[in-house]
Amino acid sequence: MDMKREIKFRAWDSKQNYMAYQGTPDLETLQSFMYHFGDSELMQYIGVKDKDGKDIYEGDILQYKEDTHLFNWLVESKDGQYVIVNIGVRGYLGDRFPITKYTFGDRHIIGNIYETPKLLENE
């Protein structure tokens, strides 16, 4: 993971039921964002973009099509290291991989764990 990546956050505000994104990534904006949303569920930008050029944050659900199978990926942070978890069509499969071993050029964001939790439900 590139240590010089842009530091950006977003926050899920459960009281108002919306996702807030940090503005310009400078110290003043970051401090203001943390002041207003510090008690919310904070998610950090992981430093990579999906195939559509969208920033990928913790908690995003990504879609990847391989042959005729459809896989979903949930980005998490565990012990300070970002990982992706294959949730598949029957829930968590438990496979964990360091993000640095994957390119996201062929995956795209289809939702996140707060705004589209139904994507994580077992079928």
N, C-alpha and C positions, 0 to 999 in steps of 0.2 A: 504494500500500500504506500502510495506516495505521501511522504510526511509533509509536503508543501501544499497539500490540497486546501481548497477553500473551506473555511469553517462557516457552516450555515446550519440553522436549526429550523424546525417547525414544531408546533405544539397542538395537541388535540385538546380543545376546550370543551369538556363534557357538559358544562353548565349551559353553554350557548350552542353546543352541538355543531362546531365548525373547526376546520383546520386553519391555523394561523401560521403564516410564513414570515420568517425574519426578513427584514428589508436589506438595505445595503450592508454588506458584511464588514462593518467597521466597529470599533470598540464601543462607541456611544450607542449605536443601534443595537448591538448585542446586549449591552447592559440594560437598555430599555426593554428589550424583548424578554430577557430573563426576569426583570422586575414584574412585568405584567403577566407572564405565563410560566413562571418558575414552579407553581404548584400544579401545573397541567402535565400531561404526558409529553415529555420532550423527546424528539427524535432528531438525530444528527444526520446530515448529508454524508454519505459514505465515500464520496470522492470520485464516483463514476456515474455515467449516464446510460440510459437504456437506448434501444435502437432508434427511438424517435428523438433522442437528444434531451430527454427529461432527466433531471437530477434524481438519483435514487437515494431515498432516506431509509433509516431504520423503520421497520414496520411496513414497508411496501411489499406488495404481492406482485410478482413478476410472472409472466407467462412465457413458456418456451415450447415450441412444437418440434418434435423429433419423430420422423416417420408419421405414423397416424396417432401417436400417443401425445396427450397433452399433459404437461407438468406445470405445477405452480411452485413458485419459490417465495419464501418469506425471509426477508432480511432481518437478522437479529444481531445483538451484541452480547457476547458471552465472555466473561473474564477479560474485558477490555479488547477482545479481538472480534472483528466482524465475521459472521458466519452466515451461510444460507442453508435453509432447511427445506428439503423436498417434502411438501405436504401431500402431494399426489391427490388422487380422487377419494381416498379413504381416510383422510386425515394425515397426521404426522407419521412419516416413515422413519424418522429419527436419523436420517443421513445428514451429517454436518460436514461442511467443507470450508476451508479458509477462502474468503472472497478473492484473495490475490491469485488463486489458481483458475479463476474464471474470467472470461470476457463477457460483457453484457451486450455486445453488439447485435446479438440475435434474440434478445429478450426484450419485452416491453412491459411497462407498468400497467396493470389492469385494476389496481385498487390498493387499499391499505387496510390494516387490521381494525381501524376505527370507523371509517366511512363505508367500507364494504365487507363487514365481517362474514357475511353469508358465503363469500368465496372460500372460507376456511371450513365450512360445514361439510360433514361426511355426506356423500351421495349414496 
